[in-house]
Amino acid sequence: MPPPTSATPTWSTSSFGDRTQTLPMDLTALGEHMDACTGAQHRLFNLQCAGETLNRFVAARFVTTLVIATCVLGAAAALAA
């Protein structure tokens, strides 16, 4: 049987109503992290945008093509009957 868990959290993200204290080291580390994330995403960002644009283009025409094909097959079946 697993041990019972405590109801109170063991960590807190609250400032308990006080002003938060941001250290310059924290802001520097955050800036470095954001630069690294932006650099990693920038390499494939254009490819991702092109893929999304192609997907929207094909999806819109695919549905139209299915509707037209269904209508043509339905008309052919009605004429053959």
N, C-alpha and C positions, 0 to 999 in steps of 0.2 A: 504494500500500500504506500503511495507517495506521501511524503510529509505534507502537512497542511501549509498553505501559502499564507503569508501575512496580508492583511487588508490594506496596510499603509504602504505607499510607494517608497522605494529606497533611494530615489533621486528626485530632483525638482528642477523644472525649467522656469519657475516663477521668480520674479524679483521681489515678491512679498510687498508690493505697493511702493517700494522705493524706486528711485531712478536706477536704470541699469548702468553698470560700469563697463565701458568699452575701452580696452587698452589699445595703444597704438600697435602692439605686437599682433593683437587679434585682427585688426584691420589690415595689416600687412599680409598676414597669412591668408585672410579671406581674398584679398586682391590677387595674390599669387595663385590661389585655387581657381578663381574665376578666369584668370588668364589662361591657365592650363586647360580648363574645360572649353573655353571659347576656341582655343587653338585646335583641340582635338575634334570639335564639332565642325569647324570651318572646312576641314579637308573633304568631308563627305556631304556638306550642306547643299552644294549645288547639285550633286547627284541625287540627293533625296528630293529636292524640289522638282527636278526633272521627272523623277519617277512618279511623284504625286500628280504632276500635271498630266503625264501620259495616262495614269490610272483614271483620272477624272474624264479625260477625253474618250478613252476606250469604253469606260463604263456607260457613259451617256449614249454612245452609238450602239453598244452591244444590246441594250434594252430595246432601242428602236429597231434594230435588225431582227431581234426575236419577235417583236410584235408584227412586223411586216411579213416575216416568214410564216408565222402562225396564220395570218390573214390569207396569204396566198395558198397555203396548204388547206385551209378551211374552205376557200372558194373552189379549189380543185376537187376536193372531196364532195362538195355540194353539187358541182356540175357532173361528176362521175356517177352520182347516185340516181 
